[in-house]
Amino acid sequence: MSVVLWFSVSAAHAQVREIVLDYATYNPVGLILKEQGFLEEELAEDGINVRWVQSLGSNKALEFLNAGSLDFGSTYAAASLIGFVNGNPIRVVYTYTRPDGVALVRGANSDIESVEDLAGKRVAVTRGTDPHIFLIRALAKHGLTEQDINSVLLQHPDGRTALARGDVDAWAALDPLTAAAELENGAVPFYKDPELSTWGFLNVREEFAQEHPELVIRVLAAYERAREYALENPQEVVDVLVSVARLPEEIIERQLTREDFTNSEVGDVQRQFVLEAGQALQNVGVIDASVNIDETVGALLDPSFLLAVDE
């Protein structure tokens, strides 16, 4: 993997001593990058340290990015859009997966069978994440809104626990916790929708991207190396996820049947998904009617850095 640099990097490198990235169980490619040390290897000669911070959900990654405590953060797609609309100065520069583990899940003994059955029910959800946005869009598609349910705001692991205990009736879930709830608690994903399936996005702080574009390119080159490694070494992806998520191998294996690492582009397909998600959220009032969704998505998604990576 080589990198095309647009200009001299010596001055920029003199100003950067550390790059901070997140790692998350919903970003297996990022876990491989961390485990294999590809980025550390790439930046060692420049004396740039790589520091890793765990994100427990898209909302946490966005908080860290907004606070400047991350330079690169992992989220799902619609969460990036909401963060950007709300003033978070980020750019989407890479797609690390197309996951299919976002779902609405009921307990083992529940009689919930459809989205319509959620009316009046307690639903665990992590606000500002793609499972939350998936829930909103699913409700809208079936003639309901969030006002028709009782949202219980919990982080993803706590949502799984609340469902298992019977404290909530349903949960807006994501892998690997979806798989864990299925295999360990008998939970049932009762609603999945390919039209609403999301993308895993890597976001960079706008200020970092403006000041150090050559380093963004080098980070993405390392990500590409990790993605290719993940495709070639699926058992190592299982192993690192087992280690970080602290979940049994059978759970991780199920998660990985619902991950697709074959595409890293930030292109027309991703743009169309975020556009449709934004329009749906605007229709239900989550995004203000004054926001120009088309222009906003155009400003958020920036494919130029990945295009500069010479594969």
C-alpha positions in Angstrom: 0.0 0.0 0.0 1.5 3.3 -1.0 0.2 6.8 -0.5 0.1 9.8 -2.9 1.0 12.9 -0.9 -0.2 16.2 -2.3 2.6 18.3 -0.8 5.6 18.3 1.6 4.7 16.8 4.9 7.7 17.8 7.0 6.2 21.0 8.6 2.9 19.2 9.4 4.7 16.3 11.0 6.7 18.7 13.2 3.4 19.8 14.7 1.9 16.4 15.3 3.2 14.1 18.0 0.1 11.9 18.5 -2.9 10.7 16.5 -5.9 9.5 18.5 -8.2 6.9 17.0 -11.1 4.9 18.5 -11.6 1.2 18.6 -15.1 -0.3 18.8 -16.7 -3.8 18.6 -18.8 -2.5 15.8 -15.7 -1.7 13.7 -13.9 -5.0 13.2 -11.5 -3.4 10.6 -10.4 -0.9 13.2 -9.7 -3.7 15.7 -7.5 -5.4 13.1 -5.7 -2.1 12.5 -5.1 -1.7 16.2 -4.1 -5.4 16.7 -1.6 -5.5 13.8 0.0 -2.2 14.5 -0.1 -1.1 10.8 -0.5 2.6 11.6 2.2 2.6 14.3 4.5 1.0 11.7 3.6 3.6 9.2 4.2 6.6 11.5 7.1 5.4 13.5 9.8 7.0 11.4 8.1 10.4 11.9 8.0 10.0 15.7 4.2 10.2 15.7 2.5 8.2 18.5 -0.8 6.4 18.0 -3.2 6.3 20.9 -6.4 4.2 21.0 -9.6 5.1 22.9 -12.6 2.8 23.1 -16.0 3.9 21.8 -19.0 2.1 23.2 -21.4 3.5 20.6 -21.7 6.1 17.8 -22.9 8.7 20.2 -19.7 8.3 22.3 -17.5 8.5 19.3 -19.2 11.7 18.2 -18.9 13.2 21.7 -15.2 12.4 21.7 -14.7 13.9 18.2 -16.6 17.0 19.1 -14.5 17.5 22.3 -11.3 17.1 20.3 -10.3 14.0 22.3 -10.4 11.9 19.1 -9.0 12.6 15.7 -10.7 9.7 14.0 -13.9 8.1 15.3 -16.1 5.1 14.2 -19.9 5.6 13.8 -22.7 4.2 11.8 -23.9 6.4 8.9 -27.0 8.2 10.0 -25.4 9.0 13.4 -22.6 10.9 11.5 -25.3 12.9 9.8 -27.1 13.9 12.9 -23.9 14.8 14.6 -22.9 17.0 11.7 -26.3 18.7 11.5 -26.0 19.4 15.3 -22.7 21.2 14.7 -20.2 18.5 15.2 -17.3 19.5 12.8 -16.5 16.1 11.2 -16.0 14.6 7.7 -16.8 11.1 6.7 -13.7 9.8 4.9 -13.9 6.0 4.9 -16.4 3.1 5.0 -15.2 0.2 7.1 -18.2 -2.2 6.9 -21.8 -2.7 5.7 -23.3 -4.3 8.8 -26.6 -6.2 8.9 -26.8 -6.6 12.7 -28.9 -3.6 13.4 -32.4 -4.8 14.4 -35.3 -4.5 16.7 -35.1 -7.3 19.2 -37.7 -8.8 21.6 -37.2 -11.0 24.6 -37.5 -14.7 24.5 -41.0 -14.8 26.0 -42.4 -11.7 24.4 -45.4 -11.8 22.0 -44.1 -8.8 20.0 -44.1 -9.8 16.3 -44.2 -6.5 14.4 -43.2 -2.8 14.6 -46.9 -2.0 15.1 -46.8 -4.1 18.3 -44.3 -1.6 19.8 -47.1 1.0 20.4 -47.2 1.7 24.1 -44.2 -0.6 24.8 -40.9 0.2 26.6 -38.0 0.2 24.0 -34.4 0.4 25.0 -32.4 2.6 22.7 -29.1 4.6 22.6 -30.0 8.0 21.4 -28.0 9.4 18.5 -26.8 6.0 17.2 -27.9 4.2 14.1 -30.1 1.6 16.0 -32.0 4.7 17.3 -32.3 6.0 13.8 -33.2 2.6 12.5 -36.0 2.6 15.2 -37.3 6.0 14.1 -37.3 5.0 10.4 -39.0 1.7 11.2 -41.7 3.3 13.2 -42.3 5.9 10.5 -42.5 3.2 7.8 -45.2 1.5 9.8 -47.2 4.6 10.7 -45.8 5.3 14.2 -43.5 7.8 15.8 -41.3 7.8 18.9 -44.2 9.4 20.8 -46.1 6.1 20.3 -43.6 4.2 22.4 -41.8 4.6 25.7 -38.1 5.1 24.9 -35.7 4.0 27.6 -32.4 5.6 27.0 -29.5 3.2 27.7 -26.1 2.5 26.3 -26.1 -0.6 24.0 -24.8 -3.1 26.6 -27.3 -1.8 29.2 -30.1 -2.2 26.6 -29.2 -5.8 26.2 -29.2 -6.3 30.0 -32.5 -4.5 30.4 -34.2 -6.7 27.7 -32.8 -9.9 29.3 -34.2 -8.8 32.7 -37.6 -7.9 31.3 -37.2 -4.2 32.2 -38.0 -3.3 28.6 -40.2 -4.9 26.0 -37.8 -4.4 23.1 -34.4 -3.1 22.2 -32.9 -1.3 19.2 -29.8 -3.4 18.9 -26.5 -3.8 17.0 -23.9 -6.5 16.8 -22.1 -8.1 18.5 -24.7 -7.5 21.2 -27.5 -8.6 18.9 -25.8 -11.9 18.3 -25.0 -12.3 22.1 -28.6 -11.6 23.0 -29.8 -14.2 20.5 -27.4 -17.0 21.6 -27.2 -16.4 25.3 -30.6 -14.9 26.2 -32.9 -16.4 23.5 -33.7 -12.9 22.2 -35.4 -12.7 18.9 -34.7 -10.1 16.2 -38.3 -9.5 15.0 -37.6 -6.7 12.6 -34.8 -6.2 10.1 -35.0 -4.2 6.9 -32.4 -4.2 4.1 -33.6 -0.8 3.0 -32.6 0.6 6.4 -29.3 -1.2 6.8 -26.6 1.2 7.6 -22.9 1.7 6.8 -19.9 1.9 9.1 -18.2 5.2 8.7 -14.8 6.5 9.8 -15.0 10.2 10.7 -12.2 12.7 11.0 -12.3 16.0 12.9 -12.6 18.8 10.3 -9.8 20.8 11.9 -7.4 17.8 11.8 -8.3 17.1 8.1 -7.7 20.7 7.1 -4.4 21.0 9.0 -3.0 17.6 8.2 -4.5 16.2 5.0 -1.4 14.1 4.3 -1.8 12.3 7.7 -5.5 11.5 6.9 -4.3 9.8 3.7 -1.8 7.8 5.6 -4.3 6.7 8.2 -6.7 5.6 5.4 -3.9 3.7 3.7 -3.3 1.8 7.0 -7.0 1.2 7.2 -7.0 -0.2 3.7 -4.2 -2.5 4.7 -6.2 -3.7 7.7 -9.3 -4.2 5.6 -7.5 -6.4 3.1 -5.9 -8.3 6.0 -9.3 -8.9 7.5 -10.6 -10.3 4.3 -7.6 -12.6 4.0 -7.5 -13.7 7.6 -11.1 -14.1 8.9 -10.1 -16.2 11.9 -7.9 -13.4 13.2 -10.9 -11.1 12.9 -12.8 -13.5 15.1 -10.0 -13.8 17.6 -9.5 -10.0 18.0 -13.3 -9.4 18.4 -13.5 -12.2 21.0 -10.7 -10.5 22.9 -12.1 -7.0 22.8 -15.8 -7.8 23.1 -15.2 -10.5 25.7 -17.8 -12.7 24.1 -17.8 -16.3 23.1 -16.5 -17.2 19.7 -19.8 -18.5 18.4 -21.3 -15.0 19.1 -18.5 -13.3 17.1 -18.8 -15.7 14.3 -22.5 -14.9 14.0 -21.8 -11.2 14.0 -19.2 -11.6 11.2 -21.8 -13.4 9.0 -23.5 -10.0 9.0 -20.5 -7.9 8.2 -19.3 -6.9 4.7 -15.7 -5.5 4.4 -15.5 -5.7 0.6 -16.1 -2.0 0.0 -14.4 1.0 1.6 -15.7 3.8 -0.8 -17.5 6.9 0.3 -19.4 7.1 -2.9 -22.8 7.4 -4.5 -24.4 4.4 -2.7 -23.3 5.7 0.7 -24.4 9.2 -0.2 -27.9 8.0 -1.3 -28.4 6.0 2.0 -27.4 9.0 4.2 -29.6 11.3 2.0 -32.7 9.0 2.4 -32.0 8.6 6.2 -31.8 12.4 6.5 -35.0 13.0 4.6 -36.8 10.4 6.8 -35.5 12.0 10.0 -36.5 15.4 8.7 -40.0 14.1 7.9 -40.5 13.1 11.6 -38.9 16.3 13.0 -35.6 14.9 14.2 -33.8 17.1 11.8 -35.1 20.7 11.4 -37.1 21.5 8.3 -34.7 24.4 7.5 -31.8 22.0 6.9 -30.9 21.4 3.3 -30.3 17.7 3.5 -28.7 17.4 0.0 -26.1 20.1 0.7 -25.5 18.8 4.2 -24.7 15.3 3.0 -22.5 16.7 0.2 -20.5 18.6 2.8 -20.3 15.6 5.2 -19.1 12.9 2.9 -15.6 13.6 1.6 -14.1 10.9 -0.7 -11.1 12.9 -1.7 -8.7 11.4 0.9 -9.4 7.8 0.0 -9.1 8.6 -3.7 -5.5 9.8 -2.9 -4.6 6.4 -1.5 -2.8 4.6 -4.4 -3.7 0.9 -4.0 
